[in-house]
Amino acid sequence: MPRAALLGLFLADLFGDLDYTRQPEAYRPRRGDAVRIRSGMWRGRIARIISVGKRKSLLEPLDGFGRWEVNSEALELAA
């Protein structure tokens, strides 16, 4: 095989262009779910979802009082 063709394959593999494995589906928050906050001021805390909007979710902490409005992308399902 020509060296240039091998170099192209090597670079495509290196940058993940040849990786066709299935990626896990992104978490979609739902009302009532217990979630962990991955980033922001409340990072690492666990809360329950009260309501979900297009970009933000309203949460109620499991270990205290109050309500937080958090970016929905910063949430993951708590185990």
C-alpha positions as CSV (number, residue, x, y, z in Angstrom):
1,M,0.0,0.0,0.0
2,P,1.3,3.5,-0.7
3,R,2.6,5.3,2.3
4,A,0.3,8.3,1.8
5,A,-2.8,6.0,2.0
6,L,-1.5,4.5,5.2
7,L,-0.9,7.9,6.7
8,G,-4.5,9.0,5.9
9,L,-5.9,5.8,7.5
10,F,-3.6,6.3,10.5
11,L,-4.7,9.9,11.0
12,A,-8.4,9.1,10.5
13,D,-8.1,6.4,13.2
14,L,-6.2,8.7,15.5
15,F,-8.9,11.4,15.4
16,G,-11.8,8.9,15.8
17,D,-13.2,9.3,12.2
18,L,-13.3,5.5,11.9
19,D,-15.0,4.8,15.2
20,Y,-18.6,3.6,14.4
21,T,-19.4,2.3,17.9
22,R,-22.8,3.4,19.3
23,Q,-22.6,6.3,21.7
24,P,-24.9,6.1,24.7
25,E,-28.0,8.3,24.4
26,A,-27.7,11.6,26.2
27,Y,-29.7,11.8,29.5
28,R,-33.0,13.7,29.1
29,P,-34.2,15.0,32.5
30,R,-37.8,14.1,33.5
31,R,-39.9,15.4,36.4
32,G,-39.4,13.4,39.5
33,D,-35.9,12.0,38.6
34,A,-33.1,12.1,41.3
35,V,-30.1,13.8,39.6
36,R,-26.5,14.7,40.3
37,I,-25.3,18.1,39.2
38,R,-22.1,17.8,37.2
39,S,-21.1,21.5,36.9
40,G,-21.8,24.9,38.2
41,M,-22.3,26.3,41.7
42,W,-24.2,23.2,43.0
43,R,-21.7,20.7,41.5
44,G,-21.8,17.2,43.2
45,R,-25.1,17.8,44.9
46,I,-28.1,15.5,44.5
47,A,-31.6,16.8,43.9
48,R,-35.0,15.9,42.6
49,I,-36.4,17.5,39.4
50,I,-39.6,19.6,40.0
51,S,-40.0,20.9,36.5
52,V,-38.1,20.8,33.2
53,G,-37.9,23.6,30.7
54,K,-36.1,23.9,27.3
55,R,-32.7,24.7,28.8
56,K,-33.1,24.9,32.6
57,S,-34.6,22.6,35.2
58,L,-36.0,23.5,38.6
59,L,-34.6,21.3,41.3
60,E,-35.3,20.6,45.0
61,P,-32.2,19.4,46.9
62,L,-32.6,16.1,48.8
63,D,-30.4,17.3,51.7
64,G,-31.9,20.7,52.4
65,F,-34.4,23.4,51.7
66,G,-34.8,25.7,48.8
67,R,-35.0,25.3,45.0
68,W,-32.4,25.7,42.3
69,E,-32.6,26.5,38.7
70,V,-29.9,24.6,36.8
71,N,-28.9,24.1,33.2
72,S,-30.4,20.8,32.1
73,E,-27.1,19.8,30.3
74,A,-25.4,19.8,33.7
75,L,-27.5,17.0,35.1
76,E,-26.9,13.2,35.2
77,L,-29.1,10.5,36.6
78,A,-28.1,9.7,40.2
79,A,-27.3,6.1,40.9
